[in-house]
Amino acid sequence: MKYLIIGHKGQLGKEFVKRLSLLNFDFTAVDIDKLDITKRDDVIKFFRNIKPDVTINCAAYNLVDDAEKNPDSAYAVNSDAVLNLALACHENKSYLIHYSSDYVFNGTKKDGLYIESDKPNPINKYGESKLKGEQLLTETLDNYLLFRLSWVFGEGTQNFIHKFIQWSKNSHELKIADDEVSIPTYTYVIVDATLKSLDKGLSGLFHLANSGHTSRFDWAKHISEIMKLNVNIIPVSKEIFNLPAKRPEFSAMDNKKISQELGFVIPTWQGSVSNFLKSEIIL
């Protein structure tokens, strides 16, 4: 079995490289310097040469605010490139695993966590581009794994944990939104569930997130307590930051479907954050 990891320099791609290396799997890992997935001809040619059995797409344009100013760039990576990969996988009979986002939802659900059958309705360009990618994937392939993720953290700098720790080094008082709620999700958990899903032969759409949910404010407090940071965290409305992109107020997703399929309980976000901070790269 030959695996292809797209976007190996990102935090999720790094975790896949680490895990597949430990398992001695046969894999090729590429990023934009070796393969620009927005260029269809290059993608088709690359696949014909590599012939992967399983393709794991970790590449994404995830600069939420920049997507408001550069929607074409967001759509190129999050939508058009997904179609390119789907077409290449279809031709080469490669199984495609792709990751989307909780930001496909508008955050107004009042009766519990978002489930897979809830109708998406994004409120920013990033969410729109991720939803379009989902649609192009499902229209092109019959057999795939599509996981929606939320507030991903792992080894790297493009996550809230890294940013919060850096902010705390420069200020003893930080304002953090307490009206933006979702689920911090560990790359280790994502990789674990993905590989288990492959072993089980699963296909289709699943919400893949740690268990529980929290606000940015409470997440920051949890980090601060573990790290023993000397910082005063003040709860505020996200509106005071006047960011270009609107954020859903409540986009927490239910992981019950994938948990039941795999037969195990996904760890809480608190436990995964603690494990990451204590054993990975922070402490």
C-alpha positions in Angstrom: 0.0 0.0 0.0 1.5 3.3 -1.1 0.4 6.6 0.6 0.6 10.1 -0.7 0.5 13.0 1.8 -0.3 16.4 0.3 0.8 19.4 2.4 3.3 17.7 4.6 4.7 21.0 5.9 1.5 21.9 7.7 0.7 20.8 11.3 -1.6 18.0 10.2 0.8 16.9 7.4 3.7 16.8 9.9 1.7 14.5 12.2 1.0 12.1 9.3 4.6 12.0 8.3 5.6 11.3 11.9 3.0 8.5 12.3 3.5 6.8 8.9 7.3 6.9 9.5 6.9 5.1 12.9 4.6 2.5 11.2 7.2 2.0 8.4 4.5 2.7 5.8 5.5 3.3 2.2 4.6 7.0 1.6 5.5 10.0 -0.4 5.1 13.5 1.1 4.9 16.7 -0.9 4.1 20.3 -0.5 3.7 23.2 -2.9 7.4 23.3 -3.7 7.1 19.9 -5.2 3.5 19.9 -6.4 1.2 22.8 -6.9 -2.2 21.1 -6.5 -3.9 24.1 -8.1 -2.4 23.1 -11.5 -4.5 20.3 -12.8 -2.0 19.1 -15.5 0.8 18.9 -13.0 -1.4 16.9 -10.6 -2.5 14.4 -13.2 1.0 13.9 -14.4 2.3 13.5 -10.8 -0.3 10.9 -9.9 0.4 8.9 -13.1 4.0 8.7 -12.0 3.5 8.0 -8.3 0.4 5.9 -8.5 -0.6 6.2 -4.8 -3.2 3.8 -3.3 -4.3 6.3 -0.7 -4.1 10.1 -1.0 -4.3 12.2 2.2 -5.0 15.9 1.4 -3.7 18.0 4.3 -3.3 21.1 2.2 -5.5 24.0 2.9 -5.8 27.8 2.6 -6.7 28.5 6.2 -6.0 32.2 6.6 -9.6 33.0 7.5 -9.3 36.8 7.4 -7.1 36.9 4.3 -9.7 34.9 2.5 -12.0 37.8 2.7 -9.5 39.9 0.8 -8.2 37.1 -1.5 -11.2 34.8 -2.1 -9.7 33.6 -5.4 -6.7 32.2 -3.5 -8.9 30.5 -1.0 -11.0 28.9 -3.7 -8.0 27.8 -5.7 -6.6 25.7 -2.8 -9.8 24.8 -0.9 -12.1 24.1 -3.9 -10.4 23.9 -7.3 -7.4 21.9 -6.1 -9.7 19.4 -4.4 -11.4 18.8 -7.8 -7.9 18.3 -9.3 -7.1 15.7 -6.7 -10.4 14.0 -7.0 -10.0 13.7 -10.8 -6.5 12.4 -10.4 -7.6 9.9 -7.8 -10.5 8.8 -10.0 -8.2 8.1 -12.9 -5.6 6.3 -10.8 -8.0 4.5 -8.5 -6.5 6.2 -5.5 -8.6 6.5 -2.3 -8.9 10.2 -1.4 -9.1 11.5 2.2 -9.9 15.2 2.5 -10.4 17.5 5.4 -13.0 20.3 5.7 -14.0 22.7 8.5 -16.7 23.5 11.1 -16.8 26.9 9.4 -19.1 25.5 6.8 -21.8 26.2 9.4 -23.2 29.6 10.4 -23.1 28.9 14.1 -26.8 29.6 14.9 -27.9 26.1 15.8 -29.7 26.1 19.2 -30.5 22.4 19.9 -27.1 20.8 20.3 -23.9 20.1 18.4 -23.8 20.1 14.7 -24.3 16.6 13.1 -23.4 15.5 9.6 -26.9 15.9 8.3 -27.2 19.5 9.3 -27.3 21.9 6.3 -24.1 24.0 5.9 -24.5 27.8 5.5 -21.0 29.5 5.8 -20.7 33.1 6.8 -17.2 33.9 5.5 -15.2 33.2 2.3 -13.0 30.6 3.9 -16.1 28.6 4.9 -17.6 29.0 1.5 -14.4 27.8 -0.2 -14.3 24.7 2.1 -17.9 23.9 1.4 -17.3 24.2 -2.4 -14.4 21.8 -2.0 -16.8 19.3 -0.3 -19.3 19.6 -3.1 -16.7 19.1 -5.9 -15.3 16.1 -4.1 -18.7 14.4 -3.6 -19.8 15.2 -7.2 -16.6 13.6 -8.6 -16.0 10.5 -6.4 -18.3 7.9 -5.1 -15.8 6.5 -2.5 -13.9 8.8 -0.2 -13.3 9.9 3.3 -14.4 13.5 4.1 -13.7 14.8 7.6 -14.8 18.1 9.0 -12.3 19.4 11.6 -12.4 22.3 14.1 -9.7 24.5 15.8 -6.9 22.2 14.8 -3.7 22.3 16.9 -0.4 20.4 16.7 3.2 20.9 15.9 3.5 24.3 14.1 2.7 28.0 14.5 -0.7 28.2 12.7 -2.8 27.4 15.7 -4.3 29.2 18.7 -2.0 27.5 21.3 1.2 28.8 19.7 -0.3 32.3 19.1 -1.6 32.6 22.7 1.7 31.6 24.2 3.5 34.2 22.0 1.0 36.9 23.0 1.5 36.1 26.7 5.2 36.7 26.3 4.5 40.3 25.1 1.7 41.3 27.4 0.5 40.5 30.9 -3.1 41.2 29.9 -4.9 39.6 27.0 -8.5 40.0 25.7 -9.9 36.7 24.4 -13.3 36.1 22.9 -15.8 34.2 25.1 -18.6 34.2 22.5 -16.9 32.0 20.0 -17.4 28.3 20.8 -16.1 25.2 19.1 -13.8 22.2 19.8 -9.9 22.3 19.9 -8.9 19.2 18.0 -5.4 17.6 18.2 -3.6 16.5 15.1 -2.7 13.2 16.9 -6.4 12.4 17.3 -7.1 13.3 13.7 -4.4 11.0 12.4 -5.4 8.2 14.8 -9.0 8.3 13.7 -8.1 8.6 10.0 -5.9 5.5 10.0 -8.5 3.6 12.1 -11.2 4.6 9.5 -9.0 3.3 6.7 -8.5 0.0 8.5 -12.3 -0.3 9.0 -12.9 0.5 5.3 -15.1 3.5 6.2 -16.2 6.0 3.6 -18.4 9.2 3.5 -18.7 12.3 5.6 -17.7 12.4 9.3 -17.3 15.1 12.0 -13.9 14.5 13.5 -13.2 16.6 16.6 -12.1 16.0 20.2 -15.0 15.5 22.7 -16.6 18.5 24.5 -16.6 22.1 23.5 -15.3 25.4 24.8 -14.9 29.1 24.1 -11.6 30.7 23.0 -11.5 32.3 26.5 -11.8 29.1 28.4 -9.3 27.4 26.0 -6.8 30.2 26.8 -7.4 29.8 30.6 -6.7 26.1 30.3 -3.5 26.7 28.4 -2.5 29.4 30.9 -3.1 27.1 33.9 -1.1 24.2 32.5 1.8 26.5 31.4 1.6 28.6 34.6 1.6 31.8 32.5 1.8 35.2 34.2 -1.1 36.7 32.2 -4.5 38.2 33.1 -7.1 36.9 30.6 -10.1 39.1 30.0 -13.3 37.7 28.4 -14.7 40.0 25.6 -17.0 39.8 22.6 -15.2 38.7 19.4 -16.8 41.8 17.8 -14.4 44.2 19.5 -11.6 42.8 17.3 -13.4 44.0 14.2 -11.8 41.2 12.1 -12.5 41.1 8.3 -14.1 37.6 8.5 -17.2 36.8 10.5 -16.8 33.8 12.8 -19.7 31.5 13.8 -20.6 31.9 17.5 -21.2 28.1 18.0 -19.8 25.6 15.5 -19.0 22.7 17.8 -19.6 19.3 16.0 -20.8 16.0 17.3 -18.2 13.2 16.9 -20.7 10.4 17.8 -21.0 9.0 14.3 -17.2 8.4 13.8 -16.8 7.3 17.5 -19.5 4.6 17.0 -18.1 3.4 13.7 -14.6 3.1 15.2 -15.8 1.7 18.5 -13.9 4.0 20.8 -14.4 7.3 22.7 -12.5 10.2 21.3 -10.5 12.0 24.1 -11.7 15.3 25.5 -10.2 18.5 24.2 -8.8 19.3 27.7 -7.0 16.0 27.8 -5.5 16.4 24.4 -4.4 20.0 25.0 -2.7 18.8 28.2 -1.0 15.9 26.5 0.2 18.2 23.7 1.6 20.9 26.0 3.3 18.3 28.3 4.8 15.9 25.7 5.1 17.6 22.4 7.1 20.8 21.9 6.0 23.3 24.5 7.3 22.0 27.8 
